[in-house]
Amino acid sequence: MFFIFGLRTKVDRSGVVQQVCRHCGNQAAQVITRRSTKFTLFFIPLIPIRTRYAQQCTFCGAEYEISKSDADRLPVG
């Protein structure tokens, strides 16, 4: 008997907001993404392990993590 298990990360784009970038200081579109990692058994996602939120500047490409409350609070359009 054998088991096939592992981790799978799914990336969802939550939206885009217009803000000043923390890295370059330009007013640009910021893409908000949600990354959720789940434990899989026989390629079926079962247990959520971790969920992270990130914001990426479309001008300079800098990406940094944000908290769930910050991601929920942003006016996504």
matplotlib code that plots the C-alpha trace (Angstrom):
import matplotlib.pyplot as plt

x = [0.0, 1.3, 0.1, 0.5, 0.7, 2.1, 1.4, -0.3, -0.3, -3.1, -2.7, -5.8, -5.8, -8.0, -8.0, -6.1, -5.9, -4.3, -1.8, 1.7, 4.3, 6.3, 9.4, 9.6, 7.2, 5.2, 1.4, 0.7, -1.7, -1.0, -2.1, -3.4, -3.0, -3.9, -1.8, -3.3, -1.2, -3.1, -2.0, -3.1, -3.8, -4.1, -4.1, -7.2, -6.7, -7.7, -6.2, -5.3, -1.8, -1.1, -2.7, -0.7, -1.6, 0.8, 0.7, 2.8, 3.6, 3.0, 5.5, 8.7, 7.6, 8.3, 6.2, 5.6, 3.4, 0.4, -1.9, -5.4, -7.0, -5.1, -6.1, -9.8, -9.6, -8.2, -10.8, -10.4, -11.7]
y = [0.0, 3.5, 7.0, 10.0, 13.2, 16.7, 20.4, 22.6, 26.3, 28.2, 31.9, 34.0, 37.6, 39.5, 42.8, 45.9, 49.2, 52.6, 53.4, 54.9, 52.1, 51.7, 50.8, 53.2, 56.0, 56.1, 56.2, 53.0, 50.0, 47.5, 43.9, 42.1, 38.3, 35.6, 32.4, 29.5, 26.3, 23.0, 19.5, 17.1, 13.3, 11.6, 15.0, 16.1, 19.3, 18.5, 20.7, 24.3, 24.9, 28.6, 31.6, 34.7, 38.0, 40.0, 43.4, 43.9, 47.2, 47.1, 50.0, 48.6, 45.0, 45.1, 42.6, 42.6, 40.7, 42.4, 41.2, 39.8, 42.8, 45.2, 43.1, 43.2, 46.9, 47.9, 49.3, 46.8, 47.9]
z = [0.0, -0.8, -0.2, -2.5, -0.4, -0.7, -0.6, -3.2, -3.4, -5.2, -6.1, -6.5, -7.7, -5.3, -7.2, -8.2, -6.2, -7.0, -4.3, -3.7, -3.7, -0.5, -2.5, -5.5, -4.3, -7.5, -7.8, -9.6, -9.7, -6.9, -7.5, -4.4, -4.4, -1.9, -1.7, 0.1, 0.7, 1.5, 2.4, -0.4, -0.2, -3.6, -5.2, -3.2, -1.1, 2.4, 5.2, 4.8, 6.1, 5.4, 3.8, 2.8, 1.2, -0.9, -2.8, -5.9, -7.6, -11.4, -11.9, -10.2, -9.5, -5.8, -3.8, -0.1, 2.3, 3.9, 6.6, 6.1, 7.7, 5.3, 2.3, 3.4, 4.1, 0.7, -1.7, -4.5, -7.9]

ax = plt.figure().add_subplot(projection="3d")
ax.plot(x, y, z, "-o")
ax.set_aspect("equal")
plt.show()
